[in-house]
Amino acid sequence: MKEKTSEYSNNFIYNIVKEDLKKNKFLSLRTRFPPEPNGYLHIGHAKSICLNFELANLHNGDCNLRFDDTNPSKEKIKYINSIKNDIKWLGYQWNKEIFYASKYFLKLYQYAKELIKKNLAYVDQLTKEQIREYRGTLISPGKNSPYRNRNIKENLELFKKMKEGYFNEGEVCLRAKINMSSPYIVMRDPVLYRIIYTKHHQTKNQWCIYPMYDFAHCISDSIEGITHSFCTLEFQDNKRLYNWILENTSVSHYPKQYEFSRLNLKHSILSKRKIKTLIERKIINNWDDPRIQTISGLRRKGYTPSSIREFCKKIGVTKQNNLIEFSMLEYCIRNELNAKAIRTMAVLDPIKLYLYNIDDNYQEIFTVPNHPKKPELGTHEVIFTNTIYIEREDFKEKHEKNYKRLKIGTEIRLRYAYIIKAERIEKDIYGNIIQIICFCDLKTLGKKPTNRKNPAVIHWISIKNSYASEFRLYEKLFNIDNPEQEKNFLLFLNPKSIIIKNGFIEKKISEKIQQKINNIKTKNKNLFFQFERVGYFCVDLVDSKKDKLIFNRTVSLRDTWNKKKN
C-alpha cells in the first residue's frame, strides 16, 4: 500500500478503508464509478471519480467503470463516449473492461423471479399516480395495493408476460413487498421493474422490461465483487433497500455502501435539468460552455486535470453538506498556471500610442523570458517600433488622484522597454482619442531614469507585431451563492458573465499557436498563457481556427469576484 495519510486527513472514507484493510475484511479493494449514461459529467462527478480511483490506486486495488444503463429512453452512446473521455482526461484508467448493468439483465431478471418465489415481490397494476398516492407521506403511512396479495404463481405468470411484451408501458410494474408503513418511504414497496419500449444501446430490442436503478445497482456491485460502494448522502435511505435486496436474494458477495456529502459549489448549477433550461433559453451555448462546471466546460475554460484533482483533494470527503467557495477552485488552477503558463503580452482594449522621436523604420528586438522564475521554459522575441497599442485603461486624459499610469505630462515604463512621456493626444471629430503622442527616452532601457522616480510599468504590443484576436472574459454565471436552491433560478443570472473583447496578441506567439492548433485540438491538450497584468488564458479549442484565434480567460490574476462583492 502507498501510504499518504497526511493527504487524506479530511477524508473519513479513507480511514474506513484503512481500518478494513487492517482487519483483513477483504482480499483486495474494489471500488466503482457507476454513471448513468444520460448526460455529461460535472465537477460533482469529478469528486466521486477522484475518490473511487484514488482509493483504488492508493491500496493497489481496482476501480470499475460501470454504466448503470437501465433506462434506454434517456441514454445515448454519445454520453458513454463523453464520460469515458472525461475520465481519461482527468488522468484515470478503469479496471480492464468497461462494465454495463445491461450485461446482467438476465441475472437481474432471475433474481427478481427469486423474490417473487419468496413472496417478496408482486406485479402491480396501479397507475403511476395511484402508486404515488398509496405510498403516503413522511407523516402518514402508505396503504397496500389491492394487487399486493396475488399468489406466487400468478405473479410469475404476469412477470413473464411483462417480459414478453404483453402489456403497455405504465400498465403494470413489479414491486418489492416490504412494508407500506415503514418510516422510510423508499421501503414502501418500491418499484423493481417497469416496461419501456425503447431500443437499448447495448441490448437492442432484446428486453422491454428494465430494472430500476436501486434494484440493478446493488446486485451489479455484488456481481462485480465491489467491496466499497460510495454514493452521496441523498442515497442514505436507499441503503436500507440496497441491503434488503442483497439479503433476500442468493447473491454470493455483500458489498457495503457508504455515503458522503455531494459537492455544492457557490454560484454554480450542476443539475442536468437546469443546465438544459439554460441551453434551451440560449443563455449558454452548450454543455461545454465555460460558464458552467461540466468537465467539458471546465476543460474548455482552461482548467487542467491536475487542478481539478487538487481541488477535490482540498475539499475532502465528509458527511457534512456545505457550500464550497468558488475561489477555492480558482485557487487551484491559478496556482498551477502561475507555475507553468508562458508569459506574454496582449492588449484587450487597444488605444494607439505614437513615439514621435523614433523613426518610422526603426525596429528593435528584445529577448524576454517565457517565465520569470523558470529559465528552462525558454525565451521569445518582442519587437519594438514607434507605433504601439496600450490598454485604454492605462491612459487618463484627466488627472485623477492616486492614478499612477499614463497621463499628459507624466511618465510610464513600457514592459521590457523604455520610459515614455505623454505629451498630447489627437482626437476625431466626435471627441474620441485616435492616438497618444509620446516622447521615448532611449537612455532608459534596463536603467532607472536619472534624477526622477522610477515610474509604473504597463504592457504594450507593437502594431507591426500585432495579431487581432478575440478575448472572452468569464465571470460567475449567477449573482447568488446557491442558485440550485432557487425555483426561479433564472432571476439571479449575472448579466456580465461573459464580456467579449477584440484586441491583439504578439504576432510571433500567434504564429506558434497556429502551427499547433490542429494538434492541440486533436489531443485536447491546451496552451496556457499569462497575459501580463491581464490574467491567465487558454486557446478556445472549439471556436478557434488557424485564421482566427480566440482566447478564454481561465482565471484572473487575483480573486476579483470577492473584491467586487465587498
N, C-alpha and C positions, 0 to 999 in steps of 0.2 A: 504493500500500500504506500502511495506517495503522500507523506504527511504534510499538511498545510494548515494546521489548526488555527493559527492566528488569522488567516484569511477568511475563515468560516465562523468567526466568533459571534456574528449576528445571524446565524443560520441554525435554527433549532432542529431542522431535519438532518443536518449534518451530524448533530450529536446523537440523534436516534439511530441513524445508520451505523455510526461508530460503535455505539453500545451493542447493537445487534451483531456486529462483526466480532466483538469481544466475546459474546456469549455463544458464538458459532450457531446462530439461528438459521443460517443458510450457507450453502457451499460457495456461492458467488452472487454478487449483487447484480440484479437485472431490473432496470427501470424502463420506462417507455414514454414517448411523446405521442399522444393519440389525437391529432386534429381531425375534425370533421372537414371534408373537402368541399366546403360550401362558401368559401370566401378567402380573403387574403390575410396573411399573418400580420399582427401588430406588435407593439413594444411589450404588451402584456404576455403575448405568446413567447416573446424572447426571454422573459423571466423564467417561464416554465421550461423552455428549451435549455437554457443555461443550467438550471437546477438539475434536470434529469441527465443531461450529457456530462456535466462536470462531475456529478457524484459517481457516475459510472466510470469515468476516466480516472478519477481520484483513487478508486478502490479496485482498479483493474477488472471492472465488470463490463456489462454490455448495456446499451440503450437501444431499444427497438423504436423504429418509426412505424407506427401503425395508423392507417387511415380508418377511422370509425365511420365507414361508408354505409350507413343503414337507412339513409333517406335519399333515394335516387332523384326525387323531384327537385332537390336543391343542390345537387352535387354536379361538378363538372371536371373534366380532365384538366382544363386549364388551371383550376385551383390546385390540383395534385402537383402539376409541374411547377407552379409558382411556389408552393410550400417546400418542395424538395430543393428548389433553387435557393430559397431564403435560408434554409438550414445549412446548406453547404456554404453559402456566403458568410454566415455567422461563424463558420470555422469548425463545424461538427460533421462527423460521419456516423451514420446509424449502423447498427449491427447487421452485417451480411445483407440479407434480402430485405425488401420492403414488405411489411405485413398489411393485410387488409382484413377487416372484420368480415367482409363478404366471403372470404375463403372459408369461414367457419359456419356459413349459413346452414349446411346440412346438420352439423353438430348442434348448433343452436336450436334447430327445429326438433331434434331428438331430445334435447334437454327440456324443451317446452312440453313435449309429449310426456316426458317423465313426471313433470309437475302435475299434468292432468291426471295421470295414472295414480298419483299420490293424493288426488283430490285437493290439490293446491293451486289449480288454475281452472278457469272455465271460459267458455265462449259466451260473450255478452252481446246482446242486440240493442242495448240502449244507444241513443244517438250521442254524439259528442257533447251536445248541450245538456242532455239528461245526465250523462256521466258527471259533468261538472256540477250540476245541481245536486245529485245524490251524494257527492263527495263531502258536502258540508263545509264548514269554515274552521278557522283556528279556535273559535269559541263554541262551536256546535258540532256534534258528531255527525258522521255521514249515515246513510241508510243503505241497506243491502239492495242490490239489483234483483228484480224478480226472476232473473235467469241464473242467479248465483248457485242455486241448488240443483242444477241439472246433474244427471248422473254421469259417471265417468265415460261410459260407452258413448253416450250422446255427444259429449264434449269432444271425444276423439274423432267421431264422425264429422262433426261440424268443423273442427280444426283442419281435417283433411280436405273438406270441401273449400275452406278458405284458401288452402294451398293450390287447389285445382282450378281456382278462378270462378267458383260457383256464385260468389256474392259480389255486389258492387262495393266500390270504395265507401267507407264510412258506415256500411250496413252492419257489420259485425267486427268484433275485435277479441283478442284473447287477453284475459286479465288474471293477475295473481289473486289467490284467495287468502287474504291475510287478516285484516281487522278493520272494518269500516268505522270503528270507534277509537282507533288509535289516535293519540295526541299528535302524531306526526302524519300530516296529510299524505306524504309520499308513500306511507304504508297502507293507505286506504284503497286496497285492491287496485294497484297501478296497472295500467295497460302494458302488456308484454309484446304483443304483435298487432300490427294493423295491415290493411290492404292498400297497396299503392300500385296502380297500373302504369308504371313508367319504366322505360328501358334503363337498366342499370349499366353504368360504365364498365363494370368488370364482369358481371354475370349475365349481361344482356337481358333476355326475356325468360330466363330460367325460373325466376321467382316472381310472385305477385304479392307475397306476404313478407313483411320486413320486421325484424326485431326492433324494439325501442332501444334507445341508447343505454338505459340503465340495465337492461337485460343482456345486451351484447357485450357491454363494456367489461363487466366483472368476469364473465366466462372467457372472453378473449384474453384478459390478464392471466387467468388460470391456465389456459391452453399454452400460452407463451412462456409460462414459468416466471412471470413478473414477481419480484419479491416485495417491492415497494411501489405502490400506486399513488402518485401525488396528484392532487387536484385542489382547486380553490375553495374558499370557505362556503360558497353558495351550495356546494355539494355535500355539506356536512351531514344534513339529514338523510341524504341519499345513501350514506354509508350503511345505514340500517338495512336498506333494500339490497345493497351490494352484498352485505354479509348474509342476508336471508336467502338470496338466490344461491350463493355458494354452499350454504349449509343444507339446503334442501334439494340439491342436485348431486349427482355422483361424480363431481369433479375430483381430480386427484391432487390438486395443488391449491393452496389457500393464500393468495396474496393479501397484503394488508394495506388499507387505504389511509392516507394522512392528508390533512387539509392545511393550506396556508393562505394568507391574505392575497387577494388579487392586486394587481398593480393599478393604482389610481393616480394619474398624472395631472397636475394642475393645468388649466387652460386647454384641456385636450378632450377629444371624443374618440372612444375606441369601439363603441357599439357599431356593428355592421349596418344595422337598420338606419342609424342616424347618419353614418357616413354616406350611405346610399342616398339619403334625402339631400345631403349637401351636393352630391354629384348631379342628381336629377334637377335640382334648383339652379344648377350651373354656378354654385358658389365656389366650388373647387372643380378642377378639371377631371380628375380620375382618382383611382385608388393609389396612384403613386404621386399625388400632389404633395410637394414638400411641406405643406402646412399641416398635414395630418401625420399621425405617428404609426402608420403602417410601416412594415420593414422596407417595402419598396419606396415609400415616401421619404423615410429617413435616409435611405441609400442615395436617392436622387438629390437630396439636400446636401449630401456630403458627409453624413455620418459613416464611420468605419465599423467593421465588425468588432474590433478590439474596444472601441469606445462604448459600444452597446453592452458588450460583455462586462466591461469595467463598471458601467452604471448598474447593471444587475447585481454585481458583487457588492457594490456600495450600499444599495438599498436593503440588501439582506433578505432573509426569509423568516417571517414571523406570523403569528396568528392575529395580529392587530391590524384592523383596517385603518389606513391612513392615506393622506393625500400628499404625494411626493412633489416637492418643488421642481418645476421645470428647469430651474437654474442648475440643479444637480446634473441633469442630463447634458446641459450645455457645458458645464464644468468639465465633464469627462472628455468631450470632443475638443474643447478649447485647449485643454492640457496636452492632448495628443498632437493637435495641429501646431501648437506653439513649438513643439519639439521637432517637427518634420516638414512643415509647409515651406515651400520655396518663397522667399521674399521678393516681391517685385512691385512696381508702381502701376496704379490705374487711376484714372480721373473719371469720376462718375457723372459729375455735373460741371462740364468744362466751360471755362472762360479763357479767351485768348490773351496772352501776355507777350509784348514785343520788347526785346532788348536792343534799344536803338544804337548803342555804341559797339555792336558786334556786326560784322559784315554778313550779308545775306548768304554768302557761300561758305561761311565758316562752319566747321563741324569738328567736334571734339568727342572722343570716345572714352568713357570711364568704365573700368572693370570693377564690378561691385560683387560682394559676396551673396550667394543664394540664401545663406543663413548666417547671422552674426556670430553664433557660437559653435557652428559646425563647418569648419573649412572643408571637411570631406564631401560636403554637398556641392562643392564647386562654386563657380562664378558665372556671371553673364555680363554682356556689354550693354551699356546705356549710352545712347547718342545724345549729345547736347548741341543745340543750334540756337539761333536768335529768336525763333518763334516757338512758344511752348503753350501747353494747356496747364492751368491750375484749377483747383476746385473753386467754384463760385463762392462758397462759404469762407474761403481763405482770403477774401478781399472785402473790405468795407469802404464804401465811398465816404461815409460819415464816421467821424471818430466816436467810438463807444468806449466807456470806461472798462478797464480790465481786458480789452480785446488786444491780443498780443501777436496777431498775424498781420497781413499786409494792409497798409493804409497809405494814402497820399502823404509823402514826406517821411515815411518810415521804411525800415529795412527788414528783410527776411532772408533766411538762407534756403536755397534750393537743395534738397536732399542730394548728397554726394557731389554737389557742385559749388556754386559761388553765392556770395551775398549780393542781393539786388535791392534797389531802392525805387519805390513807385513815385513817379513824378507827375503824371497826368493821365486822364482817361479820354477815350473817344467814344461818342455815343451816336446812335442812329437817330432818325427824325422822331422816333417815338420815345426817346429818352433811355433806351436800353444800352448798356455798355457793350461796345463792339470789341474793344481791347484796352489793356492797361499798358501804358508806356513806361518802361523802367530803364534804369541805369544798372549795368552789371559791373561789379568791382572784380576785375580779373586778377587781383592780387590776393584773393581770399580763398583760393582752392586749398582745402585742407588746413587752413590757418584761421586763427582768430583775427577779427578786424583790429586795426590799430586805433588806439585812443577812443574806443567806443565799445559798448556792450555787445556780447555775442547774442545775436537775435534768435528767435524761434525758428524751427525748421518746418518746411512744407514739402509735399511731394508734387511731382510735375511729370509731364511727358512732352518730348519734342514733337511738334506737329508733323515733321518729316518722318518721325519714327513711330507714328501712332497707327493703331488699327481699331476701327469702330467696332464696338461690342455692346451687347445688351447685358444689363446687370439687374438681377431680381433680388430685392431686399425683402426678406421674410420676417414677420413678427408672429406672435401668438395669434391663433385663429379666433380665440374667444377672449372677451374682456373680463370674465369672471373666473374664479378659481375652479369651480366644479360644474361645468355645463352639462355633464352626464346626468345630474340630478334634476335638471330643469325640463319640464314638459315642453315649454316653448323655448327650447334652447337657441333657436334661430334669432331670438330677440337680442342675444348677447354677443353677436358677431363683432369682431374688430374690423371696422371699415378700412383700416390701413394694414391688413395682414399681409399684403404684398404691394410693394412700390417698385415700379419698373423705371430704370434709368438708362439712358443711352449716352455712353461715354467712350473712353478709349483705354486700351492697354498698350504696352510696349510691343512694337511690331515683331521684334525678334522672339519674344515669348509666344506671340500668336502663331508664328511660323512653326515653332516646336510643337505646339498643341495640334496644329493642323496636320502635321506629319504623323501624329499618333492617334488622331481622333477615331479612325476606324478600328484600330487595335484596342483602344480602351473601351469602346462601345461593345465590342465582341466579348472582351474578358470581364466586363463590368468592373474594371479597375480604374478608378478616377485619378485625376491630377488635382493636387491641392495647393492653394496659394494663400499667402498672407499679402493682401494688397495693403501696402504700408499706410498706416493711420486710418484705414477704412474697415478692415475686417478679414475674416477667413472665408475664402470662396472655393468652389469647385466648378468644373465644367458641367453644364447640364447635358447629360448623356442622351436625353430623349430628343430635345429640340435643336441642339447644336448641329451645324453642318460645317463642311470644310470652308464654305464661303461666308458663314455666319456663326460666330461664337457667342454663346450665352453662358453667363456665369450665375450660379446660385450662391447667395450668402449662406454659408453653413452656420456661422455664429459670429457675433460681434467680438471686437477685441476685449470688451468688458461687458458686464451684465447691465445692459441699458434698460431692460424691462423693469426691474425693481426700482431703478433710479427714477424712471418716468412716473411710476405709480406713487412714489413717495414725494 
